[in-house]
């Protein structure tokens, strides 16, 4: 198949390879259906970004793209790349501006039919209790820089220590909600200032909190381990490190663009600015990136606790009746040191996941004991008008994608295009007719995030399922949404 003048070879119905050429150090690989190539990828510059990433010093095996691929900064969103920790680089573009943007899924014992007449009030109270939107603040008292630095070091542990959840939540969060070797001293004063009053806030754009119902179950045994049942009320939280994480990325891109000549790299795109992992610049970025990741885990932990309190108060029920508990929390934008098989031998590499989810298999020692028998939950949110999915990781993901899967639907329209397409539409009315209550800071956000601005997430998830990278467990359907 020829895309943008590039000949792409079909490996199977769900995997395509861009042969190594020019300055590429490895081939590119894209997980997609033929329909996706014909409908959404035929003119997508993201394919060129897959090729560009293949030029990174020390890159291993492949430059990878998941089926929700779309154009991003440097790396495509949906991109995965692993680099040698001794000879390779770390690239902020391979993590993105919203460091540790991720998804947290919590469950309740509630059946939808028992509370469907209270969804409107629940949405209103959640919107009032959880600050949302650009510059939102005030979920908890404004913290000082000393407390923010504690969060940057301790992640979700800070929230638990301060009464926002339980110890059990840590075990069900990727990295236990605290990535090691975070270095708050590598975070600028400006970034810390931006985070002072943003702990426990939702942000804007595609970030959301949803009340969902479990609409369909594909694997009863795995669903039972996860505690899912049909028609169950669950809560999905999608947000990241807010302004603090954005500032960390911005600060280090400026440093690394200026350092390009020092390292002698000859990359096809300045947005791939990077540094050797073992350099001072590389270590400083990693320390700051890990700090921002910890801020994001703490953020989602606080929001989950605030959501639980809203449910208690709105429904006037006890903790025992609600039985609100965390299923799992995954990050979508991060770089981590992991061991993977390279040329048949275990090797430590730096895995960049930008718009991709870790998808480790059963019995992996990095997933919670509770899920050792089934594999790591993979949480894949869709758009606010359709559905989301819960999948689990597989051994094949470890073999082919450095233990990675997709992270969402993937945009097919820019925010500007979506706004233009939304003219003359009453999107709130359309969602209401689907049985979805929505509340947002303004109509502009709803228009930018309209369902048709995204691929159908079921197509994305089916590619990963049929490719054997992550397998479907359950489909979730939104009934209540809050957005910035």
C-alpha positions as CSV (number, residue, x, y, z in Angstrom):
1,X,0.0,0.0,0.0
2,X,1.3,3.4,-0.9
3,X,0.6,6.2,1.6
4,X,2.0,9.7,1.1
5,X,4.5,8.3,-1.5
6,X,5.7,5.7,1.1
7,X,5.4,2.0,0.3
8,X,4.0,0.2,3.3
9,X,4.1,-3.6,3.4
10,X,1.2,-5.6,4.8
11,X,2.4,-8.2,7.4
12,X,-1.1,-9.3,8.3
13,X,-4.6,-7.8,8.4
14,X,-3.8,-5.7,11.4
15,X,0.0,-4.9,11.1
16,X,1.9,-3.0,8.5
17,X,5.6,-2.3,8.1
18,X,7.5,0.7,6.7
19,X,10.9,-0.7,5.5
20,X,14.1,0.8,6.8
21,X,15.4,3.4,4.3
22,X,17.6,6.5,4.4
23,X,18.6,7.4,7.9
24,X,16.1,5.1,9.5
25,X,17.8,2.8,12.1
26,X,14.9,0.4,12.3
27,X,11.7,-0.2,10.4
28,X,8.4,1.5,11.3
29,X,5.4,-0.6,12.2
30,X,1.7,0.5,12.3
31,X,-1.1,-1.5,13.8
32,X,-4.2,-0.6,11.8
33,X,-6.9,-2.1,9.6
34,X,-7.0,-1.6,5.9
35,X,-10.1,0.5,6.4
36,X,-8.2,2.8,8.7
37,X,-5.5,3.4,6.1
38,X,-8.1,4.1,3.4
39,X,-10.3,6.4,5.6
40,X,-8.1,8.2,8.1
41,X,-4.4,7.5,7.5
42,X,-4.1,8.0,3.7
43,X,-3.1,11.7,4.1
44,X,-1.9,11.7,7.7
45,X,1.4,13.3,8.5
46,X,1.6,11.0,11.5
47,X,3.0,8.2,9.2
48,X,5.9,10.5,8.4
49,X,6.4,10.9,12.2
50,X,6.7,7.1,12.6
51,X,9.6,7.3,10.1
52,X,11.2,10.2,11.8
53,X,11.2,8.5,15.2
54,X,13.0,5.6,13.5
55,X,16.0,7.9,13.3
56,X,16.5,8.3,17.0
57,X,19.9,7.2,18.3
58,X,19.8,3.9,20.1
59,X,16.2,3.0,19.0
60,X,15.5,-0.8,19.3
61,X,13.5,-3.1,17.0
62,X,10.9,-0.8,15.6
63,X,9.3,2.7,15.6
64,X,5.7,1.6,16.5
65,X,2.3,3.2,16.1
66,X,-1.0,2.0,17.6
67,X,-4.3,2.2,15.7
68,X,-5.3,5.5,17.4
69,X,-2.3,7.1,15.7
70,X,-2.6,10.8,14.8
71,X,-0.2,13.8,14.3
72,X,1.6,15.0,17.5
73,X,4.6,17.0,18.6
74,X,7.7,15.1,17.2
75,X,6.3,11.6,17.9
76,X,2.8,10.7,16.6
77,X,0.2,10.4,19.3
78,X,-0.1,6.6,19.6
79,X,3.6,6.2,19.2
80,X,5.9,3.8,21.0
81,X,9.7,3.6,20.9
82,X,12.3,1.9,23.0
83,X,15.9,3.2,23.2
84,X,19.1,1.5,24.6
85,X,19.8,3.0,28.1
86,X,23.5,3.2,27.4
87,X,23.7,4.4,23.8
88,X,20.2,5.8,23.3
89,X,18.3,9.0,24.0
90,X,15.3,10.3,25.9
91,X,13.0,12.6,23.9
92,X,10.4,14.8,25.5
93,X,8.4,14.6,22.3
94,X,8.1,10.9,23.0
95,X,6.2,11.6,26.2
96,X,4.3,14.8,25.2
97,X,3.3,18.0,27.0
98,X,0.6,16.3,29.2
99,X,3.0,14.1,31.2
100,X,1.2,11.1,32.6
101,X,-2.1,11.9,31.1
102,X,-3.9,8.8,32.0
103,X,-7.2,7.0,33.0
104,X,-8.5,5.8,36.3
105,X,-11.4,3.4,36.5
106,X,-13.4,3.0,39.8
107,X,-16.3,0.7,40.4
108,X,-19.4,0.8,42.6
109,X,-22.0,-1.8,43.7
110,X,-24.8,0.3,42.1
111,X,-27.0,-0.9,39.3
112,X,-27.9,1.8,36.8
113,X,-31.6,1.2,37.1
114,X,-31.5,2.0,40.8
115,X,-30.0,5.5,40.3
116,X,-30.9,6.5,36.7
117,X,-33.2,9.3,38.0
118,X,-30.3,10.8,40.0
119,X,-27.8,11.0,37.2
120,X,-28.6,14.7,36.5
121,X,-28.0,15.6,40.1
122,X,-24.9,13.5,40.3
123,X,-23.4,15.3,37.3
124,X,-24.3,18.7,38.8
125,X,-22.6,17.9,42.1
126,X,-19.6,16.3,40.5
127,X,-19.1,19.4,38.4
128,X,-19.4,21.6,41.5
129,X,-17.1,19.4,43.6
130,X,-14.3,18.9,41.0
131,X,-12.8,22.0,39.5
132,X,-12.6,21.7,35.7
133,X,-11.3,23.7,32.7
134,X,-8.2,25.8,31.8
135,X,-6.6,27.2,35.0
136,X,-9.1,25.5,37.3
137,X,-8.1,25.4,40.9
138,X,-9.4,25.1,44.4
139,X,-10.2,21.4,44.8
140,X,-8.2,21.5,48.0
141,X,-6.5,24.3,49.8
142,X,-3.7,26.1,47.9
143,X,-0.5,24.3,48.7
144,X,2.9,25.9,49.1
145,X,6.0,24.9,47.1
146,X,7.3,22.7,49.9
147,X,4.1,20.6,49.8
148,X,4.1,20.5,46.0
149,X,7.7,19.1,46.1
150,X,6.4,16.4,48.4
151,X,3.8,15.5,45.9
152,X,6.4,15.4,43.1
153,X,8.4,12.9,45.1
154,X,5.6,10.9,46.7
155,X,2.9,10.9,44.1
156,X,-0.4,9.2,45.2
157,X,1.2,8.5,48.6
158,X,0.7,12.2,49.4
159,X,-3.0,12.0,48.7
160,X,-3.4,8.8,50.9
161,X,-1.4,10.4,53.8
162,X,-3.7,13.4,53.6
163,X,-7.0,11.5,53.7
164,X,-7.8,11.2,50.0
165,X,-8.2,7.5,49.6
166,X,-6.8,4.3,51.1
167,X,-3.6,2.3,50.9
168,X,-5.3,-0.3,48.7
169,X,-5.5,2.4,46.0
170,X,-1.7,2.4,45.7
171,X,-1.5,-1.3,44.8
172,X,-4.0,-0.8,42.0
173,X,-2.2,2.1,40.4
174,X,0.6,1.7,37.8
175,X,4.0,2.1,39.6
176,X,2.0,2.2,42.8
177,X,1.3,5.8,42.0
178,X,4.9,6.8,42.6
179,X,7.6,6.4,40.0
180,X,11.1,6.1,41.5
181,X,14.0,8.6,41.0
182,X,11.7,11.6,40.6
183,X,13.8,14.8,41.2
184,X,11.7,17.8,42.3
185,X,14.9,20.0,42.1
186,X,14.9,19.4,38.3
187,X,11.5,21.1,38.1
188,X,11.5,24.8,37.5
189,X,10.0,27.3,39.9
190,X,7.6,28.4,37.1
191,X,6.3,24.8,36.8
192,X,5.9,24.5,40.6
193,X,4.0,27.8,40.7
194,X,1.6,26.5,38.1
195,X,0.9,23.4,40.2
196,X,0.3,25.2,43.5
197,X,-3.5,25.1,43.3
198,X,-4.1,22.5,40.6
199,X,-3.9,19.3,42.7
200,X,-7.3,17.6,42.3
201,X,-8.5,19.5,39.2
202,X,-9.6,18.1,35.9
203,X,-8.3,20.5,33.3
204,X,-9.8,21.0,29.8
205,X,-9.7,19.6,26.3
206,X,-10.3,15.9,26.1
207,X,-10.1,15.5,29.9
208,X,-13.2,14.3,31.6
209,X,-14.9,12.5,34.4
210,X,-17.6,10.1,33.3
211,X,-20.3,8.1,35.0
212,X,-20.5,4.9,32.9
213,X,-22.5,1.7,32.9
214,X,-21.0,-1.7,32.0
215,X,-22.8,-2.2,28.7
216,X,-21.4,-5.5,27.5
217,X,-19.0,-8.2,28.9
218,X,-16.9,-10.2,26.5
219,X,-14.9,-12.3,29.0
220,X,-16.9,-13.3,32.1
221,X,-14.0,-14.8,34.0
222,X,-11.8,-11.8,33.7
223,X,-14.7,-9.4,34.4
224,X,-15.3,-11.3,37.6
225,X,-11.7,-10.8,38.7
226,X,-12.0,-7.1,37.9
227,X,-15.3,-6.9,39.8
228,X,-17.4,-5.9,36.8
229,X,-21.0,-6.9,36.0
230,X,-23.6,-5.8,33.4
231,X,-25.4,-2.5,34.1
232,X,-23.0,-1.6,36.9
233,X,-22.2,2.0,37.6
234,X,-18.4,2.8,37.2
235,X,-16.5,6.1,37.1
236,X,-13.8,6.9,34.6
237,X,-11.4,9.8,35.2
238,X,-9.1,11.1,32.4
239,X,-6.6,13.8,33.3
240,X,-2.9,14.4,33.8
241,X,-0.3,16.7,35.3
242,X,-2.0,19.9,34.3
243,X,0.0,23.1,33.9
244,X,2.9,21.8,35.9
245,X,3.6,18.9,33.5
246,X,3.1,21.2,30.5
247,X,5.7,23.5,31.9
248,X,8.2,20.7,32.5
249,X,7.9,19.6,28.9
250,X,8.2,23.2,27.6
251,X,11.2,23.9,29.8
252,X,13.2,20.9,28.7
253,X,12.4,21.2,25.0
254,X,14.0,24.6,25.0
255,X,17.1,23.2,26.7
256,X,17.4,20.2,24.3
257,X,16.8,22.2,21.1
258,X,19.7,24.4,22.1
259,X,21.8,21.3,23.0
260,X,21.3,19.6,19.6
261,X,24.7,20.6,18.2
262,X,26.5,19.5,21.4
263,X,25.3,15.9,20.9
264,X,25.9,15.9,17.1
265,X,22.5,14.4,16.3
266,X,21.2,14.8,12.7
267,X,17.5,14.2,13.1
268,X,14.8,14.9,10.5
269,X,12.6,17.0,12.8
270,X,13.6,19.5,15.4
271,X,10.6,18.4,17.5
272,X,12.5,15.2,18.1
273,X,14.9,17.2,20.3
274,X,16.6,14.7,22.6
275,X,19.6,14.0,24.8
276,X,21.6,10.8,25.7
277,X,19.9,9.1,28.6
278,X,23.1,9.2,30.6
279,X,23.9,12.8,29.9
280,X,23.2,15.6,32.5
281,X,20.4,17.0,30.3
282,X,18.9,13.5,29.9
283,X,19.0,12.8,33.6
284,X,17.5,16.2,34.5
285,X,14.6,15.7,32.1
286,X,13.9,12.2,33.4
287,X,13.9,13.5,37.0
288,X,11.5,16.3,36.2
289,X,9.3,14.1,34.0
290,X,9.0,11.5,36.8
291,X,8.1,14.3,39.2
292,X,5.3,15.5,36.9
293,X,4.1,11.9,36.5
294,X,3.8,11.7,40.3
295,X,1.8,15.0,40.3
296,X,-0.6,13.4,37.8
297,X,-1.1,10.2,39.8
298,X,-1.8,12.3,42.9
299,X,-4.2,14.4,40.9
300,X,-6.3,11.5,39.8
301,X,-6.2,10.0,43.3
302,X,-7.7,13.2,44.8
303,X,-10.3,13.5,42.1
304,X,-11.4,9.9,42.7
305,X,-11.9,10.6,46.4
306,X,-13.8,13.8,45.7
307,X,-16.1,11.9,43.2
308,X,-16.7,9.2,45.9
309,X,-17.8,11.9,48.4
310,X,-20.1,13.4,45.7
311,X,-21.8,10.0,45.2
312,X,-22.2,9.5,49.0
313,X,-23.8,12.9,49.5
314,X,-26.0,13.0,46.4
315,X,-27.4,9.5,46.9
316,X,-27.4,9.7,50.7
317,X,-25.8,6.3,51.0
318,X,-23.0,4.9,53.2
319,X,-19.6,3.8,52.0
320,X,-20.7,0.2,52.5
321,X,-23.7,0.7,50.2
322,X,-21.7,2.5,47.6
323,X,-18.7,0.1,47.7
324,X,-16.7,2.6,45.7
325,X,-13.2,1.2,44.9
326,X,-10.4,1.5,42.3
327,X,-10.1,-1.1,39.5
328,X,-6.9,0.4,38.0
329,X,-5.0,3.5,37.0
330,X,-2.9,3.6,33.8
331,X,-0.7,6.3,32.3
332,X,-0.7,7.2,28.6
333,X,2.2,9.6,28.3
334,X,5.5,8.5,29.9
335,X,9.0,7.1,29.5
336,X,10.1,4.2,31.7
337,X,13.1,2.0,32.2
338,X,11.9,-1.6,31.5
339,X,13.4,-4.9,30.6
340,X,12.3,-6.4,27.3
341,X,13.6,-9.1,24.9
342,X,15.8,-7.7,22.2
343,X,17.3,-10.3,19.8
344,X,16.2,-13.0,22.1
345,X,18.0,-11.6,25.2
346,X,16.6,-9.5,28.1
347,X,17.7,-5.9,27.8
348,X,17.0,-2.8,29.8
349,X,15.5,-0.1,27.6
350,X,13.8,3.3,27.9
351,X,10.2,2.8,26.6
352,X,8.6,6.0,25.3
353,X,4.8,5.7,25.3
354,X,3.0,8.7,23.9
355,X,-0.7,8.1,23.7
356,X,-0.2,4.4,24.4
357,X,-1.0,2.2,27.4
358,X,1.2,-0.3,29.2
359,X,-0.3,-3.8,28.5
360,X,1.7,-6.4,30.5
361,X,0.5,-10.0,30.5
362,X,-0.5,-12.4,33.3
363,X,2.2,-13.3,35.8
364,X,4.2,-10.2,35.1
365,X,5.9,-9.1,38.4
366,X,5.1,-5.4,37.7
367,X,1.3,-5.8,37.9
368,X,-0.8,-6.1,41.1
369,X,-1.1,-9.5,42.7
370,X,-4.9,-9.2,42.3
371,X,-4.5,-9.3,38.5
372,X,-1.6,-11.8,38.2
373,X,-3.9,-14.5,36.9
374,X,-5.4,-12.4,34.1
375,X,-2.9,-9.7,33.1
376,X,-2.9,-5.9,33.5
377,X,-6.1,-3.9,32.9
378,X,-5.9,-1.7,29.8
379,X,-8.3,1.2,30.0
380,X,-9.3,2.7,26.6
381,X,-11.6,5.7,26.7
382,X,-13.6,6.7,23.7
383,X,-15.5,9.8,22.9
384,X,-18.2,11.2,25.2
385,X,-21.0,10.1,22.9
386,X,-20.2,6.5,22.3
387,X,-18.3,4.1,24.5
388,X,-15.0,3.0,26.2
389,X,-13.4,-0.3,26.7
390,X,-11.6,-2.4,29.3
391,X,-9.1,-4.9,27.9
392,X,-6.1,-6.8,29.4
393,X,-2.5,-7.1,28.3
394,X,-1.0,-10.2,26.6
395,X,2.3,-12.0,26.1
396,X,2.1,-11.1,22.5
397,X,2.3,-7.4,23.5
398,X,5.6,-8.1,25.3
399,X,6.9,-9.8,22.1
400,X,5.8,-7.2,19.6
401,X,5.1,-3.8,21.2
402,X,7.3,-3.5,24.3
403,X,4.1,-4.4,26.3
404,X,2.1,-1.6,24.9
405,X,-1.4,-1.1,23.5
406,X,-3.7,1.7,22.3
407,X,-4.9,4.5,24.6
408,X,-8.1,5.9,23.1
409,X,-10.1,6.7,19.9
410,X,-7.6,9.0,18.2
411,X,-8.6,12.3,16.6
412,X,-9.7,12.6,13.0
413,X,-10.5,16.3,13.2
414,X,-8.5,19.1,14.7
415,X,-10.2,21.2,17.4
416,X,-10.7,23.9,14.8
417,X,-12.2,21.5,12.3
418,X,-14.5,20.1,15.0
419,X,-15.7,23.6,15.9
420,X,-16.5,24.3,12.3
421,X,-18.3,21.0,11.9
422,X,-20.4,21.7,15.0
423,X,-21.9,24.9,13.7
424,X,-25.7,24.6,13.5
425,X,-25.7,21.5,15.7
426,X,-27.2,21.2,19.2
427,X,-24.6,18.8,20.6
428,X,-26.1,18.9,24.1
429,X,-29.5,17.9,22.8
430,X,-27.9,15.1,20.7
431,X,-26.2,13.7,23.7
432,X,-29.4,14.1,25.8
433,X,-31.3,12.0,23.3
434,X,-28.7,9.3,23.7
435,X,-29.3,9.3,27.5
436,X,-26.1,11.2,28.3
437,X,-26.1,14.1,30.8
438,X,-23.2,16.5,30.2
439,X,-22.0,19.6,32.0
440,X,-19.0,21.7,30.9
441,X,-17.4,25.1,31.4
442,X,-18.5,26.2,27.9
443,X,-20.1,24.9,24.7
444,X,-16.7,25.4,22.9
445,X,-15.2,22.4,24.8
446,X,-18.2,20.2,23.9
447,X,-17.9,21.2,20.2
448,X,-14.1,20.6,20.1
449,X,-14.7,17.1,21.6
450,X,-17.7,16.1,19.6
451,X,-17.9,12.4,18.9
452,X,-17.3,12.7,15.2
453,X,-14.0,14.5,15.8
454,X,-12.7,11.0,16.8
455,X,-12.3,7.6,15.3
456,X,-14.8,5.0,16.5
457,X,-12.9,3.6,19.5
458,X,-14.4,0.1,18.8
459,X,-12.5,0.0,15.5
460,X,-9.3,0.8,17.4
461,X,-9.8,-1.7,20.2
462,X,-10.8,-4.4,17.7
463,X,-7.4,-4.0,15.9
464,X,-5.6,-4.5,19.1
465,X,-7.9,-7.4,20.1
466,X,-7.6,-9.2,16.7
467,X,-3.8,-8.6,16.6
468,X,-3.6,-10.3,20.1
469,X,-2.0,-7.3,21.7
470,X,-4.7,-6.6,24.3
471,X,-8.0,-8.6,24.5
472,X,-11.4,-7.1,25.2
473,X,-13.1,-7.6,28.6
474,X,-16.0,-5.1,28.7
475,X,-17.6,-2.2,27.0
476,X,-18.6,0.9,29.0
477,X,-21.3,3.4,28.0
478,X,-21.4,7.0,29.3
479,X,-24.5,8.3,31.0
480,X,-23.0,11.4,32.7
481,X,-20.0,13.5,31.7
482,X,-18.3,16.5,33.2
483,X,-15.7,18.5,31.1
484,X,-13.7,21.7,31.4
